[in-house]
């Protein structure tokens, strides 16, 4: 009898464990694991399958250059990370960093002698979707969807618990292995520079500000004691590793700043997408069960939508952004190319205009307001975000959270949005 009860208890515990292991984003209505067709990689794969596109392989970089071209990612976006924090960690070290390239929707990771290209791309409803592309010359190369290994790290509290991207800063040994016992930093626009880019190469100038990049932790007993001075204002990495092995010799500081903002902004947009859809689905089920009107919206749904919308607006308007105390300048053409993509108003202003003197953007409102993820948010979420934006920009919000926005900032952002995103602006009325 005792054995039977132990068996039953073990079975119950296993069932509970299996139930809790299913993440909310893999349930109705998000269904994350279902086939994703509305993302840039899926569209490239369809073109490959139909014989309308091909990928060229070269001995130095495999399919990298061809994939960047197919996904419309500029090589100027290159940033380099030498911490062993990728699943191809055996091939990564300070002498052989991993290269990352990105645009607004997709991210490509390349490792010297790596078996695969690592690709992350945005599904506007589900969030980030992960693929690999084998680095072998084949007539019909195929992007293979990840089956859950990536989301162990890329769907955690660091990414708002949705499938997303992140930048981690670590104290790194000469081998590239992080000193995990000393902790790591999940960095975004709110992080002080002193906590950023441990395990990353950084090219560019930043005056008296100091970061954790370009150096290693020499003392294993005191890994936090970095020689930040040695890693400061570095514009040439050729003495640290063979830069000629890479598509460009840069790991641009401006690209890193933009990347950190973009990844977390996208995570908040994905969270908003999931919350709006999941709460609406829950209302639908409960309305049927309780025989309520089909269009009944519960108070819980209203609160969930408002909470997610507020997080979007706070990050979008750069609340708690760590100030730049010196001017920043990169070494590549990234800043120039990034700004050239901006949607401009009649005065030539764009939300992609960079400041780089005291803050990242000249007009502190995220350019991802033009993204497909934002445009495909459910109407109630878009409306709530629009109303919240209007409250802040019109000066009706008195919380003090947005005091970093001057009257001129608010006026400029309002005018830009009225011209370049008029349909959203009207939703906030």
TILUMPA-847302 format. One record per residue (C-alpha): x, y, z negated; residue in three letters. Coordinates in steps of 0.05 Angstrom, whole numbers, plus 5000, padded with zeros to 4 digits. Layout:
BEGIN
XYZAla ...
END
This chain:
BEGIN
500050005000Unk 505650484982Unk 509050355048Unk 502550495085Unk 501651165052Unk 508851355068Unk 507651165140Unk 501151565143Unk 504552165111Unk 510352125160Unk 505552075218Unk 501652685194Unk 508053085185Unk 510352895255Unk 503653105284Unk 503953775248Unk 511153865272Unk 509253725344Unk 503254195340Unk 507354765311Unk 512754645363Unk 508054875418Unk 509155615426Unk 503156085434Unk 505756315501Unk 505355605528Unk 497855565512Unk 491755865546Unk 491456375576Unk 498956505587Unk 500955785605Unk 508355975609Unk 510655285633Unk 505955285693Unk 509055445760Unk 511056175767Unk 510056435838Unk 509757185825Unk 517057325812Unk 523057515857Unk 526556835852Unk 520256455870Unk 519356905931Unk 526656785953Unk 525756035944Unk 519456055987Unk 523356426041Unk 528855886037Unk 523755326041Unk 520555646103Unk 527255736137Unk 526456496137Unk 532456616093Unk 539156296079Unk 544456346025Unk 551756376043Unk 556956006001Unk 564156235993Unk 569855895956Unk 571256485909Unk 564256615882Unk 559756065909Unk 552756335924Unk 553656955880Unk 554257495933Unk 548757205975Unk 544057145916Unk 545357865895Unk 543658085965Unk 537357655967Unk 534957935900Unk 536958645919Unk 541758705860Unk 547659175868Unk 554658915849Unk 555659595816Unk 551259345759Unk 556658855737Unk 557958785663Unk 562558275632Unk 561857865569Unk 567357435540Unk 563957135479Unk 562256395485Unk 554756535482Unk 552356205545Unk 550855465558Unk 557055465604Unk 561255685544Unk 566955205560Unk 568755625620Unk 568356305584Unk 573956665547Unk 577057365542Unk 581457155601Unk 575456915641Unk 569257315623Unk 562257175647Unk 559457685696Unk 552357935693Unk 548658325748Unk 541758625744Unk 536359065774Unk 529559245745Unk 526758525752Unk 532458025757Unk 538957835723Unk 544457385751Unk 550057075710Unk 556456815743Unk 562056425709Unk 568756265741Unk 568955515755Unk 561755475731Unk 557154925755Unk 551255385766Unk 549056095774Unk 544556295716Unk 538456705736Unk 533157055694Unk 527357405729Unk 520857745709Unk 514057435718Unk 509458035706Unk 504657625663Unk 508857085631Unk 515357465618Unk 522357245635Unk 523056595673Unk 529756225676Unk 533055865734Unk 539655565754Unk 542655495823Unk 547854955832Unk 554555225857Unk 555554715912Unk 555254855987Unk 548654576010Unk 544354706071Unk 538154796027Unk 540155085960Unk 534655065907Unk 533255475845Unk 531454995789Unk 526755245734Unk 529055155662Unk 524954665621Unk 525455005553Unk 532855015534Unk 533555765548Unk 527455965507Unk 530655695444Unk 534456355441Unk 530556745493Unk 523756705459Unk 525456865387Unk 524757435338Unk 530357765377Unk 525857815438Unk 519257985403Unk 517657235405Unk 516157245479Unk 520456965535Unk 525457535545Unk 532557785547Unk 537258045495Unk 544158335485Unk 548158065426Unk 554358375396Unk 559157915358Unk 565857875324Unk 569757445372Unk 576157035365Unk 581757015417Unk 578456375445Unk 571956745456Unk 568456365401Unk 564356825356Unk 565456865281Unk 558156675267Unk 559256715192Unk 560357465199Unk 553557565231Unk 551457825299Unk 547758445322Unk 541758445369Unk 543059115404Unk 538459595440Unk 537560345446Unk 536660425370Unk 543360095353Unk 549260545333Unk 555060475382Unk 559360225324Unk 555259575326Unk 555059485401Unk 558659055452Unk 562758585409Unk 564958045458Unk 563758495518Unk 568458885562Unk 566659615569Unk 569460095621Unk 568360835615Unk 569561435571Unk 565661615508Unk 569962115470Unk 570562015395Unk 565061485392Unk 567360775378Unk 564460095395Unk 566359365386Unk 568159205458Unk 574759045492Unk 577958745430Unk 578058105390Unk 577957955316Unk 585257805299Unk 584157615225Unk 579657015217Unk 578757175143Unk 576857895158Unk 573757875227Unk 570058535215Unk 576658915215Unk 576859065290Unk 581859525323Unk 576359945353Unk 581360465374Unk 584759985422Unk 578059845456Unk 576060565463Unk 575560965528Unk 578260395571Unk 577660515646Unk 582059955672Unk 581359225651Unk 586958935694Unk 591658835635Unk 586458405599Unk 584657905654Unk 584857805730Unk 579758315753Unk 580958125826Unk 577157485812Unk 570757885804Unk 566258255853Unk 568258915821Unk 573359105768Unk 568159445724Unk 563959305662Unk 560759985664Unk 558560315598Unk 552560655631Unk 550259985659Unk 550759695589Unk 546660255559Unk 541260175612Unk 541259415605Unk 540059465530Unk 534159935539Unk 531159535596Unk 531358855564Unk 527859065500Unk 522959505538Unk 521058915582Unk 520158485520Unk 515258985490Unk 511459005556Unk 511158245557Unk 508658245485Unk 503258745506Unk 501258295564Unk 500857675520Unk 497158015463Unk 491858315509Unk 490657665545Unk 490757215484Unk 486157655444Unk 481257705502Unk 481456945510Unk 480156855436Unk 474157325440Unk 471456935499Unk 471756285462Unk 468756565398Unk 463356945435Unk 461056295467Unk 461455915401Unk 457656455362Unk 452856625419Unk 455057345420Unk 454757785482Unk 460157585532Unk 463158285530Unk 463558335454Unk 470458575431Unk 472458385361Unk 475758855312Unk 481658385310Unk 482658465385Unk 482359215379Unk 487759205325Unk 492258725364Unk 491859145427Unk 493159785388Unk 499159485352Unk 502359225416Unk 500959875452Unk 504160285397Unk 510459865401Unk 510759985477Unk 509860735469Unk 515060795414Unk 520360435454Unk 518260775519Unk 519061465488Unk 525761265456Unk 523761315383Unk 529761215337Unk 534661235395Unk 541761255369Unk 544461935389Unk 550562015433Unk 555362475397Unk 559962535457Unk 558962515532Unk 559061835565Unk 561561685636Unk 562161015671Unk 567260775721Unk 562960485776Unk 557460755821Unk 552060465777Unk 549561135749Unk 549061435819Unk 545360835847Unk 540760775787Unk 538561505791Unk 537661475867Unk 531960975858Unk 527861455818Unk 520761655837Unk 521162415839Unk 515962945826Unk 515263585866Unk 520863905825Unk 525663335840Unk 525263045770Unk 525262295756Unk 524761845695Unk 531161525719Unk 535062175711Unk 540662055661Unk 543062535608Unk 549162165578Unk 551062755535Unk 546562695474Unk 541962135496Unk 540961625552Unk 535461955593Unk 534362675611Unk 526862575604Unk 525862055549Unk 520561605578Unk 522160915606Unk 522360815681Unk 519260125670Unk 512560485666Unk 512860375742Unk 514259625736Unk 509659065760Unk 509058825689Unk 506159495668Unk 501659535729Unk 498858845715Unk 497258955642Unk 489858855627Unk 485759495632Unk 484459545557Unk 491959525543Unk 493660035597Unk 488160495572Unk 490560445500Unk 497760585521Unk 495461175564Unk 491361475507Unk 497161395459Unk 501961725508Unk 497162305516Unk 496662385440Unk 504162435434Unk 505662855495Unk 499863335480Unk 502463445410Unk 496463115376Unk 500762595340Unk 503062885273Unk 506562265246Unk 513562565256Unk 515861935293Unk 516462315358Unk 519862945331Unk 525862785375Unk 521663015434Unk 521963765443Unk 516264165471Unk 520064205536Unk 521063445537Unk 513663315527Unk 511763815581Unk 516663525631Unk 514662805618Unk 507262985624Unk 508363345689Unk 512462775718Unk 507262255699Unk 501462675725Unk 504762695794Unk 507962015798Unk 503161585757Unk 496461955763Unk 492061345755Unk 495161205687Unk 494661925666Unk 487161935681Unk 486161315638Unk 488561705577Unk 483162245585Unk 
END
